Amino acid sequence: MLTRQAIIIATIRTAIPGAVGWLLAMLIARIPAVADVIATVDVVLAASAPGVPGLTVAALLNAALVGLAVAAYYWLARELGRRWPIVERFLLGSAQQPIYATRGSDGIWNITGMPDPSTSTREQWQAARERLEKEEGA
């Protein structure tokens, strides 16, 4: 089971690129040349779909640019974090990598991080338990 701290870190690592990506997309849309293109395509779109309220190229481009900016920002932060982990902590809010569930050879998902008790040694089980307790206490 994911700890509260892991969930908080995952949320931070998602929210920060989302916020920065939105900001970057808004700044890109304010470039005069980009704004002119948006206005031109808006006229064409309004003429081709007159009965669809709220369908503007600005709205469509906003959604696309935000997604693209978030993806680019996250990729850049991860790449820089490989070389300088402190940069990843600054750009994403945490340098801790996300925790994902793993699927065992039997096809069962392991979301706790604990080894299979039927195939692991006592030492492996204890080490995993101590690691999880340490993560929960941190």
Secondary structure by P-SEA (a helix, b strand, c coil): cccaaaaaaaaaaaaaaaaaaaaaaaaaaacaaaaaaaaaaaaaaaaaccccccccaaaaaaaaaaaaaaaaaaaaaaaaaaccaaaaaaaccccccbbbbbbccccccccccccccccccaaaaaaaaaaaaaaaac
